[in-house]
């Protein structure tokens, strides 16, 4: 199967963009320093930075402050390293947003709106089309490739789905359980035969299929989650109200000018929508179904 080639220029751009040292966060007055935003590993790191680099440049120009992104190796690293790395904010998935809100006090600012105008995303449970799996019962004794414990589509929803179908002890039910770290890696694990069951959000799967149409022919979706909040930018309480408003206005207005629309095209989105804690009710509902207190949720892949 065809796989994308990583060019040297992307690598160089990546190192130029990622902040090598934690940016200080005590003084957020204009002109003093940059804004450091963390990213969860949604996909291949080089592809992800290609998407985010134009957005960083656009925001920097609009707010008069250098914006830098840093990708963490695991979803949960955002929680563990938010303060130690001096992050001012982070683009987070539904589950990591809730954990960061409860544990770190970060405040949701805007949610990504996809090219079809949706600020929500669903997760898929996938298997090979030529395989024998058609239901949860068929998964017994198979190999499963979760994404990350801190991923709602790559772990939380599948676990709830399995519980609803009588699967309470995952490690006993499956012959092998492992974590891939990103949605695309879970998909490739299924495609390459290293796993029988994988998980991916619908946006990532759609993007992968647009790059390689054979993926659609090889995979089958056997379950889909309810709508969940799309990737959301949340900010530290250290960010001043003035800077918060600048960022909010910049992102809400991005689709109203030609340069912004070009940035959105490369980012793979249609715009941004103002976020609210109430948007994450579906996430809290899933956690409640597992009788889990979010502040006690184990988001580490152990």
Secondary structure by P-SEA (a helix, b strand, c coil): cbbbbbcaaaaaaaaaccccccccccccccccbbbbbbbcccccaaaaaaacaaaaaaaaaaacbbbbbbbbcccccccccccccccccccccaaaaaaaaacccccccbbbbccccccbbbbbbccccccccccccccccbbbbbcccccccccaaaaaaaaaaccccccccccbbbbcccaaaaaaaaaacccccccccaaaaaaaaaacccccccccccccccccccbbbbbcccccaaaaaaaaaaaaaccccaaaaaaaaaaccccccccccccaaaaaaaaaaacccccccccccc
